[in-house]
C-alpha cells in the first residue's frame, strides 16, 4: 500500500522477515543473501533487521557482500541477483522481501 507515493507499513516486517529466515535456518541454510528495497525506506530497513535478528539469534554472521540494495523493481532485482551469483563465495539462499515481486531459489 502507498500513501502520497510512498510505501506504508501494512504488517510487521521485522517479524515476518525473521520468521522466513528462521525457517530457512531450520532447513539447514547458513549463508543468506538479501536484496533490499531502497534503504531510505523504513520497510527495507525493517525487513533487513528481521533477517539480521534471526541470524544473530542463531549465531550466524551477516556477510555484507550478501546484502544488495534494489529499488523494488524486477530489473533492479535481476541486476542485484547477477552480482550475488558472480561472487566466488555464493550465498545458499536469497531472500527477496520486496513489495512488487517474489522469487524463490
C-alpha positions as CSV (number, residue, x, y, z in Angstrom):
1,X,0.0,0.0,0.0
2,X,1.1,3.5,-0.7
3,X,0.3,6.9,0.8
4,X,1.5,10.0,-1.1
5,X,3.6,7.8,-3.4
6,X,5.5,6.2,-0.5
7,X,5.1,2.7,0.8
8,X,3.4,2.3,4.2
9,X,3.8,-0.5,6.6
10,X,0.9,-2.9,6.4
11,X,2.2,-5.7,8.7
12,X,5.1,-6.4,11.0
13,X,8.0,-6.5,8.5
14,X,10.7,-7.3,11.2
15,X,8.8,-10.3,12.5
16,X,7.9,-11.6,9.0
17,X,11.5,-11.4,7.8
18,X,12.8,-13.0,11.0
19,X,10.3,-15.9,10.6
20,X,11.2,-16.5,7.0
21,X,14.9,-16.5,7.8
22,X,14.4,-18.8,10.8
23,X,12.5,-21.3,8.5
24,X,15.4,-21.3,6.1
25,X,17.8,-21.8,9.0
26,X,15.8,-24.8,10.1
27,X,16.2,-26.2,6.6
28,X,20.0,-26.0,7.1
29,X,20.9,-22.8,5.2
30,X,23.6,-20.7,6.8
31,X,24.7,-18.1,4.2
32,X,21.9,-15.8,3.3
33,X,21.7,-13.0,0.8
34,X,19.1,-10.3,0.8
35,X,18.1,-8.0,-1.9
36,X,16.6,-5.0,-0.1
37,X,14.5,-2.2,-1.3
38,X,15.8,1.4,-1.0
39,X,17.4,1.7,2.4
40,X,15.9,5.2,2.8
41,X,12.5,3.5,3.1
42,X,11.7,2.1,6.6
43,X,10.2,-1.1,5.2
44,X,13.5,-2.1,3.7
45,X,15.4,-1.4,7.0
46,X,12.8,-3.3,9.0
47,X,13.0,-6.4,6.7
48,X,16.8,-6.4,6.8
49,X,16.6,-6.0,10.6
50,X,14.4,-9.1,10.9
51,X,16.9,-11.1,8.9
52,X,19.8,-9.9,10.9
53,X,17.9,-10.7,14.2
54,X,17.3,-14.3,13.1
55,X,20.9,-14.7,12.1
56,X,22.2,-13.3,15.3
57,X,19.8,-15.5,17.4
58,X,21.4,-18.5,15.6
59,X,25.0,-17.2,15.9
60,X,25.3,-16.7,12.2
61,X,27.3,-13.8,10.6
62,X,25.8,-11.5,8.1
63,X,28.1,-11.2,5.1
64,X,28.0,-7.5,3.9
65,X,28.6,-8.7,0.3
66,X,25.3,-10.6,0.5
67,X,23.2,-7.5,1.1
68,X,22.3,-5.8,-2.1
69,X,20.1,-2.7,-2.4
70,X,17.5,-2.8,-5.0
71,X,14.6,-0.4,-5.9
72,X,11.6,-2.7,-5.6
73,X,11.7,-3.3,-9.4
74,X,12.2,-6.5,-11.3
75,X,15.2,-5.2,-13.4
76,X,16.9,-4.0,-10.2
77,X,16.3,-7.4,-8.5
78,X,17.7,-9.1,-11.5
79,X,20.8,-6.9,-11.5
80,X,21.4,-7.5,-7.8
81,X,21.0,-11.2,-8.2
82,X,23.5,-11.3,-11.0
83,X,26.0,-9.6,-8.6
84,X,25.3,-12.2,-5.9
85,X,25.8,-15.1,-8.4
86,X,29.1,-13.7,-9.6
87,X,30.6,-13.9,-6.1
88,X,33.2,-16.6,-5.5
89,X,31.6,-17.5,-2.2
90,X,27.9,-17.6,-3.2
91,X,25.0,-17.5,-0.8
92,X,23.0,-20.6,-0.1
93,X,19.7,-18.8,-0.1
94,X,18.5,-15.3,-1.2
95,X,15.6,-13.5,0.4
96,X,13.5,-11.2,-1.7
97,X,11.2,-9.4,0.6
98,X,10.1,-6.9,-1.9
99,X,6.7,-5.4,-2.5
100,X,6.3,-5.9,-6.2
101,X,7.8,-9.4,-6.7
102,X,8.9,-12.5,-5.0
103,X,11.3,-15.3,-6.2
104,X,12.4,-18.5,-4.5
105,X,15.6,-20.4,-5.1
